[in-house]
Amino acid sequence: MAPKPHYLPAALIGGFGASEAGRPAGLRHAKLCVRRRKEPEKVFGPLKAENIAYQYGLYDVDAPSSELPADFAETIWQAYEGALPAAIRALEQGTVTRDDWKTILSHVQAQSIRHPDYDRVAVTYIQEDGVPTPGRDHVQRQRQTTFRETRRWMAQARFALIRRGTAALRFVLNDKGYIPMHDTLLDLKGVLFPLSGEIAVLMVVGAARPADDYEAGPLAERILNVKGMEIVNQVAWTVSEITFVMGHPDDAGYLLQLPETGPTVRLPRLGPYCGNREPSFFHWTLAGIGVPEPQEGEDFRWGAQTP
């Protein structure tokens, strides 16, 4: 097993920080600032990416077997982590290939099971399934099952590449690595996965059309305006069960100012994106089937559910 079982890839974390030129495995050595839920009045750091978001024992197996090997989790992470930084750079630069995109999808698939809070969700599910006192290996087997089932769920989604607008601040990252969202007007749910300070991938679940090929690449590309980025980063800090949020050292003051709010925000009439009149984060999924006229503002809700 890895010396530090990370529940966010260290190289992914580094993409939100300040890299040190000339260092081996540079992104792992990038520096970030961190705001913790337990001490929200402080910002810690700068800290190395490799020293953030890990927990010993998180993926341990008590009774290894051929169905549940001791290194089952590390095997999953290693299948995509080495290629992830290059795939993210390709998305940023507009040179993404199908293989790059499949690496991004593997990260999305795995991130649903990596966070420590998954254990809480899995225990509840296993108990409802008739096991009153689940052990650690019950949870690890459920990790395997959820990992497999997540891919089928992803195949029914539509994906967009979301870029930071030039006037907007950088994306920040919470320790879950994703932000669940719900558009209450369209009744569409989605999950935003920040990939660096510059880009994120937005997955809208249940929105796929029969002709879609979700492994071909993102269906759309949008650029967040200032208000859109404010909403996204505010949501990142207020997602249930996170323990910290992190970002570039230059944004330490911004991290400290992220507000505590309720679970619903009001989108502006012209929406979160630059250069169009889409009033919602999700309207791009409706291309070709009719889009409702922009409203004065739309309720946009985020929840605590695990993707």
Solvent accessible surface area in square Angstrom, and as a share of the most:
residue,aa,sasa,rsa
1,M,107,0.48
2,A,29,0.22
3,P,119,0.75
4,K,58,0.25
5,P,11,0.07
6,H,17,0.07
7,Y,17,0.06
8,L,0,0.00
9,P,3,0.02
10,A,3,0.02
11,A,21,0.17
12,L,3,0.01
13,I,0,0.00
14,G,1,0.01
15,G,28,0.27
16,F,3,0.01
17,G,14,0.14
18,A,34,0.27
19,S,73,0.47
20,E,53,0.24
21,A,108,0.84
22,G,85,0.82
23,R,94,0.34
24,P,99,0.62
25,A,63,0.49
26,G,25,0.24
27,L,51,0.25
28,R,86,0.31
29,H,25,0.11
30,A,0,0.00
31,K,60,0.25
32,L,0,0.00
33,C,8,0.05
34,V,0,0.00
35,R,17,0.06
36,R,87,0.32
37,R,73,0.27
38,K,192,0.81
39,E,60,0.27
40,P,44,0.28
41,E,113,0.50
42,K,94,0.40
43,V,42,0.24
44,F,61,0.25
45,G,43,0.41
46,P,78,0.49
47,L,55,0.27
48,K,53,0.23
49,A,0,0.00
50,E,41,0.19
51,N,70,0.36
52,I,10,0.05
53,A,7,0.06
54,Y,69,0.26
55,Q,80,0.35
56,Y,142,0.54
57,G,24,0.23
58,L,8,0.04
59,Y,2,0.01
60,D,55,0.29
61,V,19,0.11
62,D,89,0.46
63,A,67,0.52
64,P,78,0.49
65,S,52,0.33
66,S,101,0.65
67,E,127,0.57
68,L,1,0.00
69,P,51,0.32
70,A,49,0.38
71,D,67,0.35
72,F,9,0.04
73,A,0,0.00
74,E,27,0.12
75,T,81,0.47
76,I,26,0.13
77,W,5,0.02
78,Q,124,0.55
79,A,89,0.69
80,Y,8,0.03
81,E,46,0.21
82,G,74,0.71
83,A,51,0.40
84,L,1,0.00
85,P,24,0.15
86,A,48,0.37
87,A,1,0.00
88,I,12,0.06
89,R,119,0.43
90,A,11,0.09
91,L,2,0.01
92,E,52,0.23
93,Q,127,0.56
94,G,57,0.55
95,T,86,0.50
96,V,47,0.27
97,T,78,0.45
98,R,112,0.41
99,D,107,0.55
100,D,31,0.16
101,W,1,0.00
102,K,78,0.33
103,T,19,0.11
104,I,0,0.00
105,L,0,0.00
106,S,30,0.19
107,H,0,0.00
108,V,2,0.01
109,Q,15,0.07
110,A,0,0.00
111,Q,1,0.00
112,S,4,0.02
113,I,0,0.00
114,R,2,0.01
115,H,9,0.04
116,P,30,0.19
117,D,15,0.08
118,Y,11,0.04
119,D,44,0.23
120,R,118,0.43
121,V,46,0.27
122,A,2,0.02
123,V,47,0.27
124,T,66,0.39
125,Y,119,0.45
126,I,14,0.07
127,Q,85,0.38
128,E,137,0.62
129,D,108,0.56
130,G,60,0.57
131,V,49,0.28
132,P,103,0.65
133,T,116,0.67
134,P,25,0.16
135,G,35,0.33
136,R,105,0.38
137,D,15,0.08
138,H,66,0.30
139,V,7,0.04
140,Q,1,0.00
141,R,107,0.39
142,Q,31,0.14
143,R,0,0.00
144,Q,31,0.14
145,T,41,0.24
146,T,25,0.14
147,F,42,0.18
148,R,136,0.50
149,E,82,0.37
150,T,8,0.05
151,R,48,0.18
152,R,154,0.56
153,W,92,0.32
154,M,0,0.00
155,A,34,0.26
156,Q,107,0.47
157,A,1,0.01
158,R,26,0.09
159,F,4,0.02
160,A,0,0.00
161,L,6,0.03
162,I,3,0.02
163,R,49,0.18
164,R,67,0.24
165,G,3,0.03
166,T,143,0.83
167,A,85,0.66
168,A,4,0.03
169,L,83,0.41
170,R,66,0.24
171,F,2,0.01
172,V,1,0.01
173,L,1,0.00
174,N,2,0.01
175,D,0,0.00
176,K,2,0.01
177,G,0,0.00
178,Y,5,0.02
179,I,1,0.00
180,P,1,0.00
181,M,1,0.00
182,H,37,0.16
183,D,0,0.00
184,T,54,0.32
185,L,91,0.45
186,L,34,0.17
187,D,103,0.53
188,L,30,0.15
189,K,95,0.40
190,G,1,0.01
191,V,6,0.04
192,L,3,0.02
193,F,1,0.00
194,P,2,0.01
195,L,1,0.00
196,S,5,0.03
197,G,5,0.05
198,E,71,0.32
199,I,1,0.00
200,A,0,0.00
201,V,0,0.00
202,L,1,0.00
203,M,1,0.00
204,V,0,0.00
205,V,27,0.15
206,G,65,0.62
207,A,4,0.03
208,A,28,0.22
209,R,66,0.24
210,P,144,0.90
211,A,100,0.77
212,D,49,0.25
213,D,73,0.38
214,Y,40,0.15
215,E,40,0.18
216,A,58,0.45
217,G,19,0.19
218,P,36,0.23
219,L,92,0.46
220,A,19,0.14
221,E,85,0.38
222,R,57,0.21
223,I,75,0.38
224,L,0,0.00
225,N,36,0.19
226,V,67,0.39
227,K,88,0.37
228,G,0,0.00
229,M,2,0.01
230,E,81,0.36
231,I,4,0.02
232,V,1,0.01
233,N,0,0.00
234,Q,25,0.11
235,V,0,0.00
236,A,1,0.01
237,W,0,0.00
238,T,25,0.14
239,V,3,0.02
240,S,45,0.29
241,E,81,0.36
242,I,7,0.04
243,T,72,0.42
244,F,9,0.04
245,V,0,0.00
246,M,0,0.00
247,G,1,0.01
248,H,29,0.13
249,P,30,0.19
250,D,113,0.58
251,D,10,0.05
252,A,29,0.23
253,G,42,0.40
254,Y,40,0.15
255,L,0,0.00
256,L,76,0.38
257,Q,138,0.61
258,L,7,0.04
259,P,61,0.38
260,E,107,0.48
261,T,63,0.37
262,G,42,0.40
263,P,70,0.44
264,T,48,0.28
265,V,20,0.11
266,R,146,0.53
267,L,1,0.01
268,P,47,0.30
269,R,99,0.36
270,L,90,0.45
271,G,1,0.01
272,P,0,0.00
273,Y,5,0.02
274,C,57,0.34
275,G,88,0.85
276,N,50,0.26
277,R,127,0.46
278,E,25,0.11
279,P,3,0.02
280,S,0,0.00
281,F,4,0.02
282,F,0,0.00
283,H,2,0.01
284,W,5,0.02
285,T,0,0.00
286,L,25,0.13
287,A,68,0.53
288,G,85,0.82
289,I,104,0.53
290,G,52,0.50
291,V,72,0.41
292,P,58,0.36
293,E,132,0.59
294,P,22,0.14
295,Q,78,0.35
296,E,139,0.62
297,G,9,0.08
298,E,6,0.03
299,D,57,0.30
300,F,0,0.00
301,R,101,0.37
302,W,12,0.04
303,G,25,0.24
304,A,43,0.33
305,Q,84,0.37
306,T,33,0.19
307,P,21,0.13
